[in-house]
């Protein structure tokens, strides 16, 4: 499997960043092999540390993620080993994200006027400014964590992967049990969003994912196409919205995308 080598237990230095003591995370639903490395405690200035580690990931082969938990319990799934054996992210190459989303759309509890899946939204080109991205890391993400009764600072994890979208497959994430190949399907869709919108997986919880979006939609019309993808993808989106107009309205206001599965 691609990516770098997971650190040993204890403190870790990667480039200019020194992380406090951490431990290996194992796939106890599978063979028990290590799937990630995680700090024992929350890391101060989490967003800035994540950004520095992310900038160095091409050299280290390690993708940083912020560790969320289950309703404020930061230990699950990370300290309980609630992961399947990893899947090779390269298997996602054979999956068509548009076809996956259309299939999930057709199986969703659709409103009467929903119609057919509109297809993949076109890529966005206009990036956020560095200040806007930093504000999302410093303010938006901690605010979302606070609503889940979690601390503003987060533990940080490291995953051996080529890109953030590959993290769910690389760690055997078990947060979505929609179907047997769900984790590879999730990786395929995340890759598509990463390519089209610069949507980078930044936060992983027990049954939820959060993405930091470098090129978000700027108009409601553009957001509605993307909202259809979100509606098909997860059980709830963007702070518990489950309708396309509600999702679209939030997409133009926030560069953080949130997904949750029941």
C-alpha positions as a Markdown table, in Angstrom:
| # | Residue | x | y | z |
|---|---|---|---|---|
| 1 | Unk | 0.0 | 0.0 | 0.0 |
| 2 | Unk | 1.3 | 3.5 | -0.8 |
| 3 | Unk | 2.3 | 6.2 | 1.7 |
| 4 | Unk | 5.0 | 6.5 | 4.2 |
| 5 | Unk | 5.8 | 4.6 | 7.4 |
| 6 | Unk | 3.8 | 5.1 | 10.6 |
| 7 | Unk | 5.9 | 6.5 | 13.5 |
| 8 | Unk | 6.8 | 4.5 | 16.5 |
| 9 | Unk | 5.0 | 5.2 | 19.8 |
| 10 | Unk | 6.1 | 8.3 | 21.6 |
| 11 | Unk | 6.8 | 11.9 | 20.5 |
| 12 | Unk | 7.2 | 12.5 | 16.7 |
| 13 | Unk | 9.1 | 15.2 | 14.8 |
| 14 | Unk | 8.2 | 15.7 | 11.1 |
| 15 | Unk | 10.0 | 18.6 | 9.5 |
| 16 | Unk | 9.5 | 21.7 | 11.7 |
| 17 | Unk | 6.6 | 20.1 | 13.6 |
| 18 | Unk | 7.0 | 18.2 | 16.9 |
| 19 | Unk | 4.0 | 16.2 | 18.0 |
| 20 | Unk | 3.5 | 15.1 | 21.6 |
| 21 | Unk | 3.5 | 11.5 | 22.6 |
| 22 | Unk | 1.2 | 9.2 | 20.6 |
| 23 | Unk | 0.5 | 5.6 | 19.9 |
| 24 | Unk | -0.4 | 3.3 | 17.1 |
| 25 | Unk | -4.1 | 2.7 | 16.2 |
| 26 | Unk | -5.0 | -0.9 | 15.3 |
| 27 | Unk | -7.7 | -2.5 | 13.3 |
| 28 | Unk | -9.2 | -4.7 | 16.0 |
| 29 | Unk | -12.3 | -5.5 | 13.8 |
| 30 | Unk | -9.8 | -7.2 | 11.4 |
| 31 | Unk | -6.3 | -8.6 | 11.9 |
| 32 | Unk | -5.1 | -6.0 | 14.5 |
| 33 | Unk | -2.6 | -4.4 | 12.2 |
| 34 | Unk | -1.7 | -0.7 | 12.7 |
| 35 | Unk | -3.7 | 1.6 | 10.5 |
| 36 | Unk | -2.7 | 5.1 | 12.0 |
| 37 | Unk | -0.7 | 6.9 | 14.6 |
| 38 | Unk | -2.5 | 9.2 | 17.0 |
| 39 | Unk | -1.5 | 11.7 | 19.7 |
| 40 | Unk | -2.5 | 10.8 | 23.2 |
| 41 | Unk | -3.9 | 14.3 | 23.9 |
| 42 | Unk | -5.3 | 17.2 | 22.0 |
| 43 | Unk | -2.7 | 19.4 | 20.3 |
| 44 | Unk | -2.7 | 23.2 | 20.9 |
| 45 | Unk | -3.2 | 25.4 | 17.8 |
| 46 | Unk | -4.6 | 22.3 | 16.1 |
| 47 | Unk | -5.4 | 23.9 | 12.8 |
| 48 | Unk | -2.0 | 25.5 | 12.3 |
| 49 | Unk | -0.2 | 22.2 | 13.2 |
| 50 | Unk | -2.5 | 20.3 | 10.8 |
| 51 | Unk | -1.7 | 22.8 | 8.0 |
| 52 | Unk | 2.1 | 22.5 | 8.5 |
| 53 | Unk | 1.9 | 18.7 | 8.5 |
| 54 | Unk | -0.4 | 18.7 | 5.4 |
| 55 | Unk | 2.1 | 20.9 | 3.5 |
| 56 | Unk | 4.8 | 18.4 | 4.3 |
| 57 | Unk | 2.8 | 15.2 | 3.5 |
| 58 | Unk | 4.3 | 14.8 | 0.0 |
| 59 | Unk | 7.7 | 14.4 | 1.6 |
| 60 | Unk | 6.7 | 12.4 | 4.7 |
| 61 | Unk | 4.1 | 10.1 | 3.0 |
| 62 | Unk | 1.9 | 10.7 | 6.0 |
| 63 | Unk | -1.5 | 12.5 | 5.8 |
| 64 | Unk | -2.6 | 14.3 | 8.9 |
| 65 | Unk | -6.1 | 14.2 | 10.2 |
| 66 | Unk | -7.9 | 15.7 | 13.2 |
| 67 | Unk | -9.4 | 13.0 | 15.4 |
| 68 | Unk | -13.1 | 13.4 | 16.3 |
| 69 | Unk | -15.0 | 10.9 | 18.4 |
| 70 | Unk | -18.5 | 9.7 | 19.2 |
| 71 | Unk | -20.6 | 12.4 | 20.8 |
| 72 | Unk | -17.6 | 14.0 | 22.5 |
| 73 | Unk | -15.9 | 10.7 | 23.4 |
| 74 | Unk | -12.6 | 11.2 | 21.7 |
| 75 | Unk | -11.5 | 7.6 | 22.5 |
| 76 | Unk | -13.9 | 6.1 | 19.9 |
| 77 | Unk | -13.0 | 4.7 | 17.4 |
| 78 | Unk | -9.3 | 5.6 | 17.9 |
| 79 | Unk | -8.5 | 4.0 | 21.3 |
| 80 | Unk | -10.9 | 1.1 | 20.9 |
| 81 | Unk | -9.5 | -0.2 | 17.6 |
| 82 | Unk | -12.9 | 0.0 | 15.9 |
| 83 | Unk | -11.5 | -0.4 | 12.3 |
| 84 | Unk | -11.6 | -3.0 | 9.7 |
| 85 | Unk | -8.5 | -4.2 | 7.8 |
| 86 | Unk | -7.3 | -1.5 | 5.4 |
| 87 | Unk | -8.3 | -1.6 | 1.7 |
| 88 | Unk | -5.9 | -0.8 | -1.0 |
| 89 | Unk | -7.0 | 2.7 | -2.2 |
| 90 | Unk | -5.9 | 1.9 | -5.7 |
| 91 | Unk | -8.9 | -0.3 | -6.0 |
| 92 | Unk | -11.0 | 2.9 | -6.0 |
| 93 | Unk | -9.5 | 3.6 | -9.4 |
| 94 | Unk | -12.1 | 1.2 | -10.9 |
| 95 | Unk | -15.1 | 3.0 | -9.3 |
| 96 | Unk | -17.1 | 5.7 | -11.1 |
| 97 | Unk | -18.0 | 8.4 | -8.5 |
| 98 | Unk | -20.9 | 9.6 | -10.7 |
| 99 | Unk | -22.4 | 6.2 | -11.0 |
| 100 | Unk | -22.0 | 5.6 | -7.2 |
| 101 | Unk | -23.8 | 8.8 | -6.3 |
| 102 | Unk | -26.5 | 8.1 | -8.8 |
| 103 | Unk | -27.1 | 4.7 | -7.4 |
| 104 | Unk | -27.2 | 6.1 | -3.8 |
| 105 | Unk | -29.6 | 8.9 | -5.0 |
| 106 | Unk | -32.0 | 6.3 | -6.5 |
| 107 | Unk | -31.9 | 4.4 | -3.2 |
| 108 | Unk | -32.5 | 7.5 | -1.0 |
| 109 | Unk | -35.7 | 8.7 | 0.5 |
| 110 | Unk | -36.3 | 11.3 | -2.2 |
| 111 | Unk | -38.9 | 14.0 | -2.2 |
| 112 | Unk | -41.7 | 13.6 | -4.8 |
| 113 | Unk | -40.2 | 16.4 | -7.0 |
| 114 | Unk | -36.6 | 15.3 | -6.8 |
| 115 | Unk | -36.4 | 13.9 | -10.3 |
| 116 | Unk | -33.3 | 12.2 | -11.6 |
| 117 | Unk | -29.8 | 12.6 | -10.2 |
| 118 | Unk | -28.4 | 15.7 | -12.0 |
| 119 | Unk | -24.9 | 14.3 | -12.5 |
| 120 | Unk | -21.6 | 15.5 | -11.2 |
| 121 | Unk | -21.3 | 19.2 | -10.7 |
| 122 | Unk | -18.6 | 21.0 | -12.7 |
| 123 | Unk | -15.4 | 21.9 | -11.0 |
| 124 | Unk | -15.0 | 25.2 | -9.2 |
| 125 | Unk | -12.0 | 27.4 | -10.0 |
| 126 | Unk | -11.9 | 30.3 | -7.6 |
| 127 | Unk | -9.9 | 29.5 | -4.5 |
| 128 | Unk | -10.3 | 30.8 | -1.0 |
| 129 | Unk | -7.7 | 33.2 | 0.2 |
| 130 | Unk | -5.0 | 31.9 | 2.7 |
| 131 | Unk | -6.8 | 34.0 | 5.4 |
| 132 | Unk | -10.1 | 32.4 | 4.6 |
| 133 | Unk | -8.6 | 28.9 | 4.8 |
| 134 | Unk | -6.9 | 29.7 | 8.1 |
| 135 | Unk | -10.1 | 31.1 | 9.5 |
| 136 | Unk | -11.9 | 27.9 | 8.7 |
| 137 | Unk | -9.2 | 25.9 | 10.6 |
| 138 | Unk | -9.1 | 28.3 | 13.5 |
| 139 | Unk | -12.8 | 29.1 | 13.9 |
| 140 | Unk | -15.2 | 27.0 | 11.9 |
| 141 | Unk | -13.8 | 23.5 | 12.7 |
| 142 | Unk | -13.5 | 24.2 | 16.5 |
| 143 | Unk | -17.0 | 25.6 | 16.5 |
| 144 | Unk | -18.3 | 22.4 | 14.9 |
| 145 | Unk | -16.4 | 20.3 | 17.4 |
| 146 | Unk | -17.9 | 22.4 | 20.3 |
| 147 | Unk | -21.4 | 21.5 | 19.1 |
| 148 | Unk | -20.5 | 17.8 | 19.6 |
| 149 | Unk | -19.3 | 18.5 | 23.2 |
| 150 | Unk | -15.7 | 18.0 | 22.1 |
| 151 | Unk | -12.8 | 20.3 | 23.0 |
| 152 | Unk | -11.8 | 23.0 | 20.5 |
| 153 | Unk | -8.3 | 21.5 | 20.3 |
| 154 | Unk | -8.2 | 18.0 | 18.7 |
| 155 | Unk | -5.9 | 15.1 | 18.8 |
| 156 | Unk | -4.0 | 14.6 | 15.5 |
| 157 | Unk | -3.6 | 11.4 | 13.6 |
| 158 | Unk | -1.1 | 10.4 | 10.9 |
| 159 | Unk | -2.1 | 8.0 | 8.1 |
| 160 | Unk | 0.2 | 6.4 | 5.5 |
| 161 | Unk | -1.5 | 7.4 | 2.3 |
| 162 | Unk | -0.9 | 9.3 | -0.9 |
| 163 | Unk | -3.7 | 11.8 | -0.5 |
| 164 | Unk | -6.3 | 12.7 | 2.1 |
| 165 | Unk | -9.1 | 11.1 | 0.0 |
| 166 | Unk | -7.4 | 7.8 | 0.5 |
| 167 | Unk | -7.5 | 7.9 | 4.3 |
| 168 | Unk | -10.9 | 6.0 | 4.8 |
| 169 | Unk | -9.7 | 3.0 | 2.8 |
| 170 | Unk | -6.2 | 3.2 | 4.3 |
| 171 | Unk | -7.4 | 3.0 | 7.8 |
| 172 | Unk | -10.3 | 0.6 | 7.3 |
| 173 | Unk | -12.8 | 3.2 | 8.5 |
| 174 | Unk | -16.0 | 1.6 | 9.6 |
| 175 | Unk | -18.2 | 4.7 | 10.0 |
| 176 | Unk | -20.4 | 3.9 | 7.0 |
| 177 | Unk | -21.7 | 0.3 | 6.7 |
| 178 | Unk | -24.0 | 1.0 | 3.7 |
| 179 | Unk | -22.5 | -1.9 | 1.7 |
| 180 | Unk | -19.6 | -4.2 | 1.7 |
| 181 | Unk | -17.4 | -2.0 | -0.5 |
| 182 | Unk | -18.6 | 1.3 | 1.2 |
| 183 | Unk | -15.1 | 2.5 | 2.3 |
| 184 | Unk | -13.7 | 2.2 | -1.3 |
| 185 | Unk | -16.8 | 3.9 | -2.7 |
| 186 | Unk | -16.3 | 6.7 | -0.1 |
| 187 | Unk | -12.7 | 7.1 | -1.2 |
| 188 | Unk | -13.7 | 7.3 | -4.9 |
| 189 | Unk | -16.2 | 10.1 | -4.2 |
| 190 | Unk | -13.7 | 12.0 | -1.9 |
| 191 | Unk | -11.1 | 11.8 | -4.7 |
| 192 | Unk | -13.6 | 13.4 | -7.1 |
| 193 | Unk | -14.4 | 16.2 | -4.7 |
| 194 | Unk | -10.7 | 16.7 | -4.0 |
| 195 | Unk | -10.0 | 17.1 | -7.7 |
| 196 | Unk | -13.0 | 19.3 | -8.5 |
| 197 | Unk | -13.3 | 21.5 | -5.4 |
| 198 | Unk | -10.0 | 21.1 | -3.5 |
| 199 | Unk | -12.1 | 19.4 | -0.8 |
| 200 | Unk | -9.6 | 17.9 | 1.6 |
| 201 | Unk | -10.5 | 15.4 | 4.3 |
| 202 | Unk | -9.4 | 17.1 | 7.5 |
| 203 | Unk | -11.5 | 15.5 | 10.4 |
| 204 | Unk | -12.5 | 11.9 | 10.9 |
| 205 | Unk | -14.9 | 10.7 | 13.6 |
| 206 | Unk | -16.7 | 7.6 | 14.6 |
| 207 | Unk | -19.4 | 8.0 | 11.9 |
| 208 | Unk | -18.7 | 11.4 | 10.4 |
| 209 | Unk | -16.2 | 13.1 | 8.1 |
| 210 | Unk | -15.4 | 16.8 | 7.6 |
| 211 | Unk | -13.7 | 18.3 | 4.5 |
| 212 | Unk | -12.0 | 21.7 | 4.2 |
| 213 | Unk | -12.9 | 23.0 | 0.8 |
| 214 | Unk | -10.3 | 25.2 | -1.0 |
| 215 | Unk | -12.6 | 26.0 | -4.0 |
| 216 | Unk | -16.2 | 26.1 | -2.7 |
| 217 | Unk | -19.2 | 27.1 | -4.7 |
| 218 | Unk | -19.8 | 30.9 | -4.8 |
| 219 | Unk | -23.4 | 30.9 | -6.0 |
| 220 | Unk | -26.6 | 29.1 | -4.9 |
| 221 | Unk | -27.0 | 27.7 | -8.4 |
| 222 | Unk | -23.6 | 26.0 | -8.3 |
| 223 | Unk | -24.2 | 24.9 | -4.8 |
| 224 | Unk | -27.5 | 23.1 | -5.7 |
| 225 | Unk | -25.7 | 20.7 | -8.0 |
| 226 | Unk | -23.2 | 19.9 | -5.3 |
| 227 | Unk | -25.9 | 19.6 | -2.7 |
| 228 | Unk | -27.5 | 16.8 | -4.8 |
| 229 | Unk | -24.2 | 14.9 | -4.5 |
| 230 | Unk | -24.1 | 15.5 | -0.7 |
| 231 | Unk | -27.7 | 14.3 | -0.4 |
| 232 | Unk | -26.9 | 11.0 | -2.1 |
| 233 | Unk | -23.6 | 10.5 | -0.3 |
| 234 | Unk | -24.5 | 10.6 | 3.4 |
| 235 | Unk | -27.4 | 10.3 | 5.8 |
| 236 | Unk | -27.0 | 13.9 | 7.1 |
| 237 | Unk | -24.9 | 16.8 | 5.8 |
| 238 | Unk | -23.8 | 20.2 | 7.0 |
| 239 | Unk | -25.0 | 20.3 | 10.5 |
| 240 | Unk | -27.8 | 17.8 | 10.2 |
| 241 | Unk | -29.4 | 19.1 | 7.0 |
| 242 | Unk | -31.3 | 16.5 | 5.0 |
| 243 | Unk | -32.9 | 18.6 | 2.2 |
| 244 | Unk | -31.1 | 19.9 | -0.9 |
| 245 | Unk | -32.1 | 23.6 | -0.6 |
| 246 | Unk | -30.9 | 23.6 | 3.0 |
| 247 | Unk | -27.6 | 21.9 | 2.1 |
| 248 | Unk | -27.1 | 24.3 | -0.8 |
| 249 | Unk | -27.7 | 27.3 | 1.4 |
| 250 | Unk | -25.0 | 26.2 | 3.8 |
| 251 | Unk | -22.5 | 25.3 | 1.1 |
| 252 | Unk | -22.2 | 29.0 | 0.0 |
| 253 | Unk | -21.7 | 30.1 | 3.6 |
| 254 | Unk | -19.1 | 27.6 | 4.9 |
| 255 | Unk | -15.9 | 26.1 | 3.4 |
| 256 | Unk | -16.3 | 23.0 | 5.7 |
| 257 | Unk | -18.4 | 20.1 | 4.5 |
| 258 | Unk | -19.7 | 17.7 | 7.1 |
| 259 | Unk | -21.1 | 14.2 | 6.5 |
| 260 | Unk | -22.7 | 11.8 | 9.0 |
| 261 | Unk | -24.0 | 8.2 | 8.7 |
| 262 | Unk | -26.5 | 6.5 | 10.9 |
